[in-house]
Amino acid sequence: MFNPIQDKVVVKKIENEAQTLGGVIIPDTTQEGTRKAEVVAVGPGRVLENGQYMKPQVKVGDMIVYPKLGNILEHKGTEYYIVREIDILTIINKGE
């Protein structure tokens, strides 16, 4: 579906529904500067000064947190974001 170049990563946003201890749902729009997403495509990696590629740390299927930036791409009614791997803040371990 997508073939990102260099260190680009295509992600599909996961709606953040945080809940307070009292059960109040906090909408995504009020949460501070980050988003959760699932990685759907990964480029071959960043090109180093010596011309070699630095292999990406993320892979398809990873859940990640990234800052609210990136280019929006709409495909078949779904919004995807294109971000640079260096901008990804963390990989979320499954089951946590």
ZALUM-765419 format. One record per atom (N, C-alpha, C, CB): atom name; x, y, z; residue in three letters; residue number from 1. Coordinates in nm, 2 decimals, padded with zeros to 4 digits. Glycine has a CB too. Example, Ala and Ser with C-alpha at 12.3 -4.5 7.8 and 13.67 -1.06 7.14 Angstrom:
<nodes>
+------+--------+--------+--------+-----+-----+
: atom :      X :      Y :      Z : res :   n :
+------+--------+--------+--------+-----+-----+
:    N :  01.32 : -00.57 :  00.78 : ALA :   1 :
:   CA :  01.23 : -00.45 :  00.78 : ALA :   1 :
:    C :  01.32 : -00.33 :  00.78 : ALA :   1 :
:   CB :  01.13 : -00.45 :  00.90 : ALA :   1 :
:    N :  01.28 : -00.22 :  00.71 : SER :   2 :
:   CA :  01.37 : -00.11 :  00.71 : SER :   2 :
:    C :  01.29 :  00.00 :  00.79 : SER :   2 :
:   CB :  01.41 : -00.06 :  00.57 : SER :   2 :
+------+--------+--------+--------+-----+-----+
</nodes>
This chain:
<nodes>
+------+--------+--------+--------+-----+-----+
: atom :      X :      Y :      Z : res :   n :
+------+--------+--------+--------+-----+-----+
:    N :  00.08 : -00.12 :  00.00 : MET :   1 :
:   CA :  00.00 :  00.00 :  00.00 : MET :   1 :
:    C :  00.09 :  00.13 :  00.00 : MET :   1 :
:   CB : -00.09 :  00.00 :  00.12 : MET :   1 :
:    N :  00.18 :  00.14 :  00.09 : PHE :   2 :
:   CA :  00.27 :  00.25 :  00.10 : PHE :   2 :
:    C :  00.42 :  00.20 :  00.09 : PHE :   2 :
:   CB :  00.25 :  00.33 :  00.23 : PHE :   2 :
:    N :  00.50 :  00.28 :  00.03 : ASN :   3 :
:   CA :  00.64 :  00.25 :  00.02 : ASN :   3 :
:    C :  00.72 :  00.38 :  00.06 : ASN :   3 :
:   CB :  00.69 :  00.20 : -00.12 : ASN :   3 :
:    N :  00.73 :  00.41 :  00.19 : PRO :   4 :
:   CA :  00.80 :  00.53 :  00.23 : PRO :   4 :
:    C :  00.95 :  00.53 :  00.19 : PRO :   4 :
:   CB :  00.79 :  00.55 :  00.38 : PRO :   4 :
:    N :  01.01 :  00.64 :  00.17 : ILE :   5 :
:   CA :  01.15 :  00.65 :  00.14 : ILE :   5 :
:    C :  01.23 :  00.69 :  00.26 : ILE :   5 :
:   CB :  01.17 :  00.75 :  00.02 : ILE :   5 :
:    N :  01.36 :  00.66 :  00.25 : GLN :   6 :
:   CA :  01.46 :  00.69 :  00.36 : GLN :   6 :
:    C :  01.41 :  00.66 :  00.50 : GLN :   6 :
:   CB :  01.50 :  00.84 :  00.35 : GLN :   6 :
:    N :  01.41 :  00.76 :  00.59 : ASP :   7 :
:   CA :  01.37 :  00.73 :  00.73 : ASP :   7 :
:    C :  01.23 :  00.77 :  00.76 : ASP :   7 :
:   CB :  01.46 :  00.81 :  00.82 : ASP :   7 :
:    N :  01.14 :  00.77 :  00.65 : LYS :   8 :
:   CA :  01.00 :  00.80 :  00.67 : LYS :   8 :
:    C :  00.92 :  00.68 :  00.72 : LYS :   8 :
:   CB :  00.94 :  00.85 :  00.54 : LYS :   8 :
:    N :  00.82 :  00.70 :  00.81 : VAL :   9 :
:   CA :  00.74 :  00.60 :  00.87 : VAL :   9 :
:    C :  00.60 :  00.64 :  00.85 : VAL :   9 :
:   CB :  00.77 :  00.57 :  01.02 : VAL :   9 :
:    N :  00.51 :  00.55 :  00.80 : VAL :  10 :
:   CA :  00.37 :  00.58 :  00.78 : VAL :  10 :
:    C :  00.30 :  00.51 :  00.90 : VAL :  10 :
:   CB :  00.31 :  00.53 :  00.64 : VAL :  10 :
:    N :  00.22 :  00.60 :  00.97 : VAL :  11 :
:   CA :  00.15 :  00.55 :  01.09 : VAL :  11 :
:    C :  00.00 :  00.58 :  01.08 : VAL :  11 :
:   CB :  00.20 :  00.61 :  01.22 : VAL :  11 :
:    N : -00.08 :  00.49 :  01.15 : LYS :  12 :
:   CA : -00.22 :  00.51 :  01.15 : LYS :  12 :
:    C : -00.25 :  00.55 :  01.30 : LYS :  12 :
:   CB : -00.31 :  00.38 :  01.11 : LYS :  12 :
:    N : -00.31 :  00.67 :  01.32 : LYS :  13 :
:   CA : -00.34 :  00.72 :  01.45 : LYS :  13 :
:    C : -00.44 :  00.63 :  01.53 : LYS :  13 :
:   CB : -00.39 :  00.86 :  01.45 : LYS :  13 :
:    N : -00.41 :  00.61 :  01.65 : ILE :  14 :
:   CA : -00.50 :  00.54 :  01.74 : ILE :  14 :
:    C : -00.56 :  00.64 :  01.83 : ILE :  14 :
:   CB : -00.42 :  00.42 :  01.83 : ILE :  14 :
:    N : -00.69 :  00.64 :  01.84 : GLU :  15 :
:   CA : -00.76 :  00.74 :  01.92 : GLU :  15 :
:    C : -00.72 :  00.72 :  02.07 : GLU :  15 :
:   CB : -00.91 :  00.73 :  01.90 : GLU :  15 :
:    N : -00.67 :  00.83 :  02.13 : ASN :  16 :
:   CA : -00.64 :  00.83 :  02.27 : ASN :  16 :
:    C : -00.77 :  00.86 :  02.35 : ASN :  16 :
:   CB : -00.53 :  00.93 :  02.30 : ASN :  16 :
:    N : -00.81 :  00.77 :  02.43 : GLU :  17 :
:   CA : -00.92 :  00.80 :  02.52 : GLU :  17 :
:    C : -00.87 :  00.77 :  02.66 : GLU :  17 :
:   CB : -01.04 :  00.71 :  02.49 : GLU :  17 :
:    N : -00.81 :  00.88 :  02.72 : ALA :  18 :
:   CA : -00.76 :  00.86 :  02.86 : ALA :  18 :
:    C : -00.88 :  00.88 :  02.95 : ALA :  18 :
:   CB : -00.66 :  00.97 :  02.89 : ALA :  18 :
:    N : -00.87 :  00.81 :  03.06 : GLN :  19 :
:   CA : -00.98 :  00.81 :  03.16 : GLN :  19 :
:    C : -00.92 :  00.85 :  03.30 : GLN :  19 :
:   CB : -01.05 :  00.68 :  03.17 : GLN :  19 :
:    N : -00.99 :  00.94 :  03.37 : THR :  20 :
:   CA : -00.95 :  00.97 :  03.50 : THR :  20 :
:    C : -00.99 :  00.86 :  03.60 : THR :  20 :
:   CB : -01.02 :  01.10 :  03.55 : THR :  20 :
:    N : -00.94 :  00.86 :  03.72 : LEU :  21 :
:   CA : -00.98 :  00.76 :  03.82 : LEU :  21 :
:    C : -01.13 :  00.75 :  03.84 : LEU :  21 :
:   CB : -00.91 :  00.78 :  03.95 : LEU :  21 :
:    N : -01.20 :  00.86 :  03.83 : GLY :  22 :
:   CA : -01.34 :  00.87 :  03.85 : GLY :  22 :
:    C : -01.42 :  00.82 :  03.72 : GLY :  22 :
:   CB : -01.38 :  01.01 :  03.88 : GLY :  22 :
:    N : -01.35 :  00.79 :  03.61 : GLY :  23 :
:   CA : -01.42 :  00.74 :  03.50 : GLY :  23 :
:    C : -01.45 :  00.84 :  03.39 : GLY :  23 :
:   CB : -01.54 :  00.67 :  03.54 : GLY :  23 :
:    N : -01.41 :  00.96 :  03.41 : VAL :  24 :
:   CA : -01.43 :  01.07 :  03.31 : VAL :  24 :
:    C : -01.34 :  01.05 :  03.19 : VAL :  24 :
:   CB : -01.41 :  01.21 :  03.37 : VAL :  24 :
:    N : -01.39 :  01.05 :  03.07 : ILE :  25 :
:   CA : -01.31 :  01.03 :  02.95 : ILE :  25 :
:    C : -01.25 :  01.16 :  02.91 : ILE :  25 :
:   CB : -01.39 :  00.96 :  02.84 : ILE :  25 :
:    N : -01.12 :  01.17 :  02.89 : ILE :  26 :
:   CA : -01.06 :  01.29 :  02.84 : ILE :  26 :
:    C : -01.04 :  01.28 :  02.69 : ILE :  26 :
:   CB : -00.92 :  01.32 :  02.92 : ILE :  26 :
:    N : -01.10 :  01.36 :  02.61 : PRO :  27 :
:   CA : -01.08 :  01.35 :  02.46 : PRO :  27 :
:    C : -00.94 :  01.38 :  02.42 : PRO :  27 :
:   CB : -01.18 :  01.44 :  02.39 : PRO :  27 :
:    N : -00.91 :  01.33 :  02.30 : ASP :  28 :
:   CA : -00.77 :  01.34 :  02.25 : ASP :  28 :
:    C : -00.74 :  01.49 :  02.23 : ASP :  28 :
:   CB : -00.76 :  01.27 :  02.11 : ASP :  28 :
:    N : -00.83 :  01.57 :  02.19 : THR :  29 :
:   CA : -00.80 :  01.71 :  02.16 : THR :  29 :
:    C : -00.75 :  01.79 :  02.28 : THR :  29 :
:   CB : -00.92 :  01.78 :  02.11 : THR :  29 :
:    N : -00.78 :  01.74 :  02.41 : THR :  30 :
:   CA : -00.73 :  01.81 :  02.52 : THR :  30 :
:    C : -00.60 :  01.75 :  02.58 : THR :  30 :
:   CB : -00.83 :  01.80 :  02.63 : THR :  30 :
:    N : -00.55 :  01.64 :  02.52 : GLN :  31 :
:   CA : -00.43 :  01.58 :  02.56 : GLN :  31 :
:    C : -00.31 :  01.66 :  02.50 : GLN :  31 :
:   CB : -00.42 :  01.43 :  02.53 : GLN :  31 :
:    N : -00.20 :  01.67 :  02.58 : GLU :  32 :
:   CA : -00.08 :  01.74 :  02.54 : GLU :  32 :
:    C : -00.01 :  01.68 :  02.42 : GLU :  32 :
:   CB :  00.01 :  01.76 :  02.66 : GLU :  32 :
:    N :  00.06 :  01.75 :  02.35 : GLY :  33 :
:   CA :  00.14 :  01.73 :  02.23 : GLY :  33 :
:    C :  00.18 :  01.60 :  02.18 : GLY :  33 :
:   CB :  00.25 :  01.79 :  02.25 : GLY :  33 :
:    N :  00.12 :  01.48 :  02.21 : THR :  34 :
:   CA :  00.16 :  01.35 :  02.15 : THR :  34 :
:    C :  00.04 :  01.27 :  02.11 : THR :  34 :
:   CB :  00.25 :  01.27 :  02.25 : THR :  34 :
:    N :  00.07 :  01.18 :  02.02 : ARG :  35 :
:   CA : -00.03 :  01.08 :  01.97 : ARG :  35 :
:    C :  00.02 :  00.94 :  01.97 : ARG :  35 :
:   CB : -00.07 :  01.12 :  01.83 : ARG :  35 :
:    N : -00.07 :  00.85 :  01.98 : LYS :  36 :
:   CA : -00.04 :  00.71 :  01.97 : LYS :  36 :
:    C : -00.07 :  00.66 :  01.83 : LYS :  36 :
:   CB : -00.11 :  00.62 :  02.08 : LYS :  36 :
:    N :  00.01 :  00.57 :  01.77 : ALA :  37 :
:   CA : -00.02 :  00.52 :  01.64 : ALA :  37 :
:    C :  00.04 :  00.39 :  01.62 : ALA :  37 :
:   CB :  00.04 :  00.62 :  01.54 : ALA :  37 :
:    N : -00.02 :  00.32 :  01.52 : GLU :  38 :
:   CA :  00.04 :  00.19 :  01.47 : GLU :  38 :
:    C :  00.12 :  00.21 :  01.35 : GLU :  38 :
:   CB : -00.08 :  00.08 :  01.45 : GLU :  38 :
:    N :  00.24 :  00.15 :  01.34 : VAL :  39 :
:   CA :  00.32 :  00.16 :  01.22 : VAL :  39 :
:    C :  00.27 :  00.07 :  01.11 : VAL :  39 :
:   CB :  00.47 :  00.13 :  01.26 : VAL :  39 :
:    N :  00.24 :  00.13 :  00.99 : VAL :  40 :
:   CA :  00.19 :  00.05 :  00.88 : VAL :  40 :
:    C :  00.29 :  00.03 :  00.77 : VAL :  40 :
:   CB :  00.06 :  00.12 :  00.83 : VAL :  40 :
:    N :  00.39 :  00.12 :  00.76 : ALA :  41 :
:   CA :  00.50 :  00.10 :  00.66 : ALA :  41 :
:    C :  00.62 :  00.18 :  00.71 : ALA :  41 :
:   CB :  00.45 :  00.16 :  00.52 : ALA :  41 :
:    N :  00.74 :  00.12 :  00.67 : VAL :  42 :
:   CA :  00.87 :  00.18 :  00.72 : VAL :  42 :
:    C :  00.96 :  00.19 :  00.60 : VAL :  42 :
:   CB :  00.93 :  00.09 :  00.83 : VAL :  42 :
:    N :  01.03 :  00.30 :  00.58 : GLY :  43 :
:   CA :  01.13 :  00.31 :  00.48 : GLY :  43 :
:    C :  01.25 :  00.23 :  00.51 : GLY :  43 :
:   CB :  01.16 :  00.46 :  00.46 : GLY :  43 :
:    N :  01.35 :  00.23 :  00.41 : PRO :  44 :
:   CA :  01.47 :  00.15 :  00.43 : PRO :  44 :
:    C :  01.56 :  00.20 :  00.54 : PRO :  44 :
:   CB :  01.54 :  00.14 :  00.30 : PRO :  44 :
:    N :  01.55 :  00.32 :  00.58 : GLY :  45 :
:   CA :  01.64 :  00.38 :  00.68 : GLY :  45 :
:    C :  01.70 :  00.51 :  00.64 : GLY :  45 :
:   CB :  01.74 :  00.28 :  00.72 : GLY :  45 :
:    N :  01.77 :  00.57 :  00.73 : ARG :  46 :
:   CA :  01.83 :  00.70 :  00.71 : ARG :  46 :
:    C :  01.97 :  00.68 :  00.64 : ARG :  46 :
:   CB :  01.85 :  00.78 :  00.84 : ARG :  46 :
:    N :  02.00 :  00.76 :  00.54 : VAL :  47 :
:   CA :  02.13 :  00.75 :  00.47 : VAL :  47 :
:    C :  02.23 :  00.83 :  00.55 : VAL :  47 :
:   CB :  02.12 :  00.81 :  00.32 : VAL :  47 :
:    N :  02.34 :  00.76 :  00.59 : LEU :  48 :
:   CA :  02.45 :  00.82 :  00.66 : LEU :  48 :
:    C :  02.54 :  00.89 :  00.57 : LEU :  48 :
:   CB :  02.52 :  00.71 :  00.74 : LEU :  48 :
:    N :  02.64 :  00.97 :  00.63 : GLU :  49 :
:   CA :  02.73 :  01.04 :  00.55 : GLU :  49 :
:    C :  02.82 :  00.95 :  00.46 : GLU :  49 :
:   CB :  02.82 :  01.12 :  00.64 : GLU :  49 :
:    N :  02.84 :  00.83 :  00.50 : ASN :  50 :
:   CA :  02.92 :  00.74 :  00.42 : ASN :  50 :
:    C :  02.84 :  00.67 :  00.31 : ASN :  50 :
:   CB :  02.99 :  00.64 :  00.51 : ASN :  50 :
:    N :  02.71 :  00.70 :  00.30 : GLY :  51 :
:   CA :  02.63 :  00.65 :  00.19 : GLY :  51 :
:    C :  02.56 :  00.52 :  00.23 : GLY :  51 :
:   CB :  02.71 :  00.62 :  00.08 : GLY :  51 :
:    N :  02.59 :  00.46 :  00.35 : GLN :  52 :
:   CA :  02.52 :  00.34 :  00.40 : GLN :  52 :
:    C :  02.39 :  00.38 :  00.47 : GLN :  52 :
:   CB :  02.61 :  00.26 :  00.49 : GLN :  52 :
:    N :  02.30 :  00.28 :  00.48 : TYR :  53 :
:   CA :  02.17 :  00.31 :  00.54 : TYR :  53 :
:    C :  02.18 :  00.27 :  00.69 : TYR :  53 :
:   CB :  02.06 :  00.23 :  00.48 : TYR :  53 :
:    N :  02.12 :  00.34 :  00.78 : MET :  54 :
:   CA :  02.10 :  00.31 :  00.92 : MET :  54 :
:    C :  01.97 :  00.24 :  00.93 : MET :  54 :
:   CB :  02.12 :  00.43 :  01.02 : MET :  54 :
:    N :  01.97 :  00.11 :  00.96 : LYS :  55 :
:   CA :  01.84 :  00.03 :  00.97 : LYS :  55 :
:    C :  01.74 :  00.09 :  01.07 : LYS :  55 :
:   CB :  01.87 : -00.11 :  01.00 : LYS :  55 :
:    N :  01.61 :  00.10 :  01.03 : PRO :  56 :
:   CA :  01.51 :  00.16 :  01.12 : PRO :  56 :
:    C :  01.50 :  00.07 :  01.25 : PRO :  56 :
:   CB :  01.38 :  00.17 :  01.05 : PRO :  56 :
:    N :  01.46 :  00.14 :  01.36 : GLN :  57 :
:   CA :  01.44 :  00.06 :  01.48 : GLN :  57 :
:    C :  01.29 :  00.02 :  01.49 : GLN :  57 :
:   CB :  01.47 :  00.15 :  01.60 : GLN :  57 :
:    N :  01.20 :  00.08 :  01.42 : VAL :  58 :
:   CA :  01.06 :  00.05 :  01.42 : VAL :  58 :
:    C :  01.03 : -00.05 :  01.31 : VAL :  58 :
:   CB :  00.97 :  00.17 :  01.42 : VAL :  58 :
:    N :  00.92 : -00.13 :  01.33 : LYS :  59 :
:   CA :  00.88 : -00.22 :  01.23 : LYS :  59 :
:    C :  00.73 : -00.21 :  01.22 : LYS :  59 :
:   CB :  00.93 : -00.36 :  01.26 : LYS :  59 :
:    N :  00.67 : -00.26 :  01.11 : VAL :  60 :
:   CA :  00.53 : -00.27 :  01.09 : VAL :  60 :
:    C :  00.46 : -00.34 :  01.20 : VAL :  60 :
:   CB :  00.49 : -00.33 :  00.95 : VAL :  60 :
:    N :  00.36 : -00.28 :  01.25 : GLY :  61 :
:   CA :  00.28 : -00.34 :  01.37 : GLY :  61 :
:    C :  00.32 : -00.28 :  01.50 : GLY :  61 :
:   CB :  00.31 : -00.49 :  01.37 : GLY :  61 :
:    N :  00.43 : -00.21 :  01.51 : ASP :  62 :
:   CA :  00.47 : -00.15 :  01.64 : ASP :  62 :
:    C :  00.37 : -00.04 :  01.67 : ASP :  62 :
:   CB :  00.61 : -00.09 :  01.63 : ASP :  62 :
:    N :  00.35 : -00.03 :  01.80 : MET :  63 :
:   CA :  00.27 :  00.09 :  01.85 : MET :  63 :
:    C :  00.37 :  00.19 :  01.90 : MET :  63 :
:   CB :  00.17 :  00.04 :  01.97 : MET :  63 :
:    N :  00.35 :  00.31 :  01.86 : ILE :  64 :
:   CA :  00.45 :  00.42 :  01.89 : ILE :  64 :
:    C :  00.38 :  00.54 :  01.94 : ILE :  64 :
:   CB :  00.53 :  00.45 :  01.76 : ILE :  64 :
:    N :  00.46 :  00.63 :  02.00 : VAL :  65 :
:   CA :  00.41 :  00.76 :  02.04 : VAL :  65 :
:    C :  00.49 :  00.86 :  01.96 : VAL :  65 :
:   CB :  00.42 :  00.79 :  02.20 : VAL :  65 :
:    N :  00.43 :  00.96 :  01.90 : TYR :  66 :
:   CA :  00.50 :  01.06 :  01.82 : TYR :  66 :
:    C :  00.44 :  01.20 :  01.85 : TYR :  66 :
:   CB :  00.49 :  01.03 :  01.67 : TYR :  66 :
:    N :  00.52 :  01.30 :  01.83 : PRO :  67 :
:   CA :  00.46 :  01.44 :  01.85 : PRO :  67 :
:    C :  00.36 :  01.48 :  01.75 : PRO :  67 :
:   CB :  00.58 :  01.54 :  01.86 : PRO :  67 :
:    N :  00.28 :  01.57 :  01.78 : LYS :  68 :
:   CA :  00.17 :  01.62 :  01.69 : LYS :  68 :
:    C :  00.24 :  01.70 :  01.57 : LYS :  68 :
:   CB :  00.07 :  01.71 :  01.76 : LYS :  68 :
:    N :  00.29 :  01.62 :  01.48 : LEU :  69 :
:   CA :  00.35 :  01.68 :  01.36 : LEU :  69 :
:    C :  00.35 :  01.57 :  01.26 : LEU :  69 :
:   CB :  00.49 :  01.74 :  01.38 : LEU :  69 :
:    N :  00.39 :  01.60 :  01.14 : GLY :  70 :
:   CA :  00.39 :  01.51 :  01.03 : GLY :  70 :
:    C :  00.29 :  01.54 :  00.92 : GLY :  70 :
:   CB :  00.36 :  01.37 :  01.08 : GLY :  70 :
:    N :  00.30 :  01.48 :  00.81 : ASN :  71 :
:   CA :  00.21 :  01.51 :  00.70 : ASN :  71 :
:    C :  00.10 :  01.41 :  00.70 : ASN :  71 :
:   CB :  00.29 :  01.50 :  00.56 : ASN :  71 :
:    N : -00.02 :  01.46 :  00.67 : ILE :  72 :
:   CA : -00.14 :  01.38 :  00.67 : ILE :  72 :
:    C : -00.16 :  01.32 :  00.53 : ILE :  72 :
:   CB : -00.26 :  01.46 :  00.71 : ILE :  72 :
:    N : -00.19 :  01.19 :  00.52 : LEU :  73 :
:   CA : -00.22 :  01.13 :  00.39 : LEU :  73 :
:    C : -00.35 :  01.05 :  00.41 : LEU :  73 :
:   CB : -00.10 :  01.03 :  00.35 : LEU :  73 :
:    N : -00.44 :  01.08 :  00.32 : GLU :  74 :
:   CA : -00.57 :  01.01 :  00.33 : GLU :  74 :
:    C : -00.58 :  00.91 :  00.22 : GLU :  74 :
:   CB : -00.69 :  01.11 :  00.31 : GLU :  74 :
:    N : -00.61 :  00.78 :  00.26 : HIS :  75 :
:   CA : -00.62 :  00.67 :  00.16 : HIS :  75 :
:    C : -00.74 :  00.59 :  00.20 : HIS :  75 :
:   CB : -00.49 :  00.58 :  00.17 : HIS :  75 :
:    N : -00.84 :  00.58 :  00.10 : LYS :  76 :
:   CA : -00.96 :  00.50 :  00.12 : LYS :  76 :
:    C : -01.04 :  00.54 :  00.24 : LYS :  76 :
:   CB : -00.93 :  00.35 :  00.12 : LYS :  76 :
:    N : -01.04 :  00.67 :  00.27 : GLY :  77 :
:   CA : -01.12 :  00.72 :  00.38 : GLY :  77 :
:    C : -01.05 :  00.71 :  00.52 : GLY :  77 :
:   CB : -01.24 :  00.65 :  00.39 : GLY :  77 :
:    N : -00.93 :  00.67 :  00.52 : THR :  78 :
:   CA : -00.85 :  00.66 :  00.65 : THR :  78 :
:    C : -00.74 :  00.76 :  00.64 : THR :  78 :
:   CB : -00.80 :  00.52 :  00.67 : THR :  78 :
:    N : -00.71 :  00.83 :  00.76 : GLU :  79 :
:   CA : -00.60 :  00.92 :  00.77 : GLU :  79 :
:    C : -00.48 :  00.85 :  00.82 : GLU :  79 :
:   CB : -00.64 :  01.04 :  00.86 : GLU :  79 :
:    N : -00.37 :  00.87 :  00.75 : TYR :  80 :
:   CA : -00.24 :  00.82 :  00.79 : TYR :  80 :
:    C : -00.15 :  00.94 :  00.81 : TYR :  80 :
:   CB : -00.18 :  00.72 :  00.69 : TYR :  80 :
:    N : -00.04 :  00.93 :  00.89 : TYR :  81 :
:   CA :  00.06 :  01.03 :  00.91 : TYR :  81 :
:    C :  00.19 :  00.98 :  00.86 : TYR :  81 :
:   CB :  00.06 :  01.08 :  01.05 : TYR :  81 :
:    N :  00.27 :  01.07 :  00.80 : ILE :  82 :
:   CA :  00.40 :  01.04 :  00.76 : ILE :  82 :
:    C :  00.50 :  01.11 :  00.85 : ILE :  82 :
:   CB :  00.43 :  01.07 :  00.61 : ILE :  82 :
:    N :  00.58 :  01.04 :  00.93 : VAL :  83 :
:   CA :  00.67 :  01.10 :  01.02 : VAL :  83 :
:    C :  00.81 :  01.05 :  01.00 : VAL :  83 :
:   CB :  00.63 :  01.08 :  01.17 : VAL :  83 :
:    N :  00.91 :  01.12 :  01.04 : ARG :  84 :
:   CA :  01.05 :  01.07 :  01.03 : ARG :  84 :
:    C :  01.07 :  00.99 :  01.15 : ARG :  84 :
:   CB :  01.15 :  01.19 :  01.02 : ARG :  84 :
:    N :  01.15 :  00.88 :  01.13 : GLU :  85 :
:   CA :  01.17 :  00.79 :  01.25 : GLU :  85 :
:    C :  01.24 :  00.87 :  01.36 : GLU :  85 :
:   CB :  01.26 :  00.68 :  01.20 : GLU :  85 :
:    N :  01.32 :  00.96 :  01.33 : ILE :  86 :
:   CA :  01.39 :  01.03 :  01.44 : ILE :  86 :
:    C :  01.29 :  01.11 :  01.53 : ILE :  86 :
:   CB :  01.49 :  01.13 :  01.38 : ILE :  86 :
:    N :  01.17 :  01.14 :  01.48 : ASP :  87 :
:   CA :  01.07 :  01.22 :  01.55 : ASP :  87 :
:    C :  00.99 :  01.13 :  01.64 : ASP :  87 :
:   CB :  00.98 :  01.29 :  01.46 : ASP :  87 :
:    N :  01.00 :  00.99 :  01.63 : ILE :  88 :
:   CA :  00.92 :  00.90 :  01.71 : ILE :  88 :
:    C :  00.98 :  00.91 :  01.85 : ILE :  88 :
:   CB :  00.92 :  00.76 :  01.65 : ILE :  88 :
:    N :  00.89 :  00.92 :  01.95 : LEU :  89 :
:   CA :  00.94 :  00.93 :  02.09 : LEU :  89 :
:    C :  00.96 :  00.80 :  02.16 : LEU :  89 :
:   CB :  00.83 :  01.01 :  02.16 : LEU :  89 :
:    N :  00.88 :  00.70 :  02.13 : THR :  90 :
:   CA :  00.90 :  00.57 :  02.20 : THR :  90 :
:    C :  00.81 :  00.46 :  02.12 : THR :  90 :
:   CB :  00.86 :  00.58 :  02.34 : THR :  90 :
:    N :  00.86 :  00.34 :  02.14 : ILE :  91 :
:   CA :  00.78 :  00.22 :  02.10 : ILE :  91 :
:    C :  00.71 :  00.17 :  02.22 : ILE :  91 :
:   CB :  00.87 :  00.11 :  02.03 : ILE :  91 :
:    N :  00.58 :  00.15 :  02.21 : ILE :  92 :
:   CA :  00.50 :  00.10 :  02.33 : ILE :  92 :
:    C :  00.51 : -00.06 :  02.33 : ILE :  92 :
:   CB :  00.35 :  00.15 :  02.32 : ILE :  92 :
:    N :  00.55 : -00.11 :  02.43 : ASN :  93 :
:   CA :  00.56 : -00.26 :  02.45 : ASN :  93 :
:    C :  00.42 : -00.32 :  02.45 : ASN :  93 :
:   CB :  00.64 : -00.30 :  02.57 : ASN :  93 :
:    N :  00.39 : -00.42 :  02.37 : LYS :  94 :
:   CA :  00.26 : -00.48 :  02.37 : LYS :  94 :
:    C :  00.23 : -00.54 :  02.51 : LYS :  94 :
:   CB :  00.25 : -00.59 :  02.26 : LYS :  94 :
:    N :  00.10 : -00.53 :  02.55 : GLY :  95 :
:   CA :  00.06 : -00.59 :  02.67 : GLY :  95 :
:    C :  00.08 : -00.49 :  02.79 : GLY :  95 :
:   CB :  00.13 : -00.71 :  02.70 : GLY :  95 :
:    N :  00.12 : -00.37 :  02.76 : GLU :  96 :
:   CA :  00.14 : -00.27 :  02.87 : GLU :  96 :
:    C :  00.05 : -00.15 :  02.85 : GLU :  96 :
:   CB :  00.29 : -00.23 :  02.88 : GLU :  96 :
+------+--------+--------+--------+-----+-----+
</nodes>
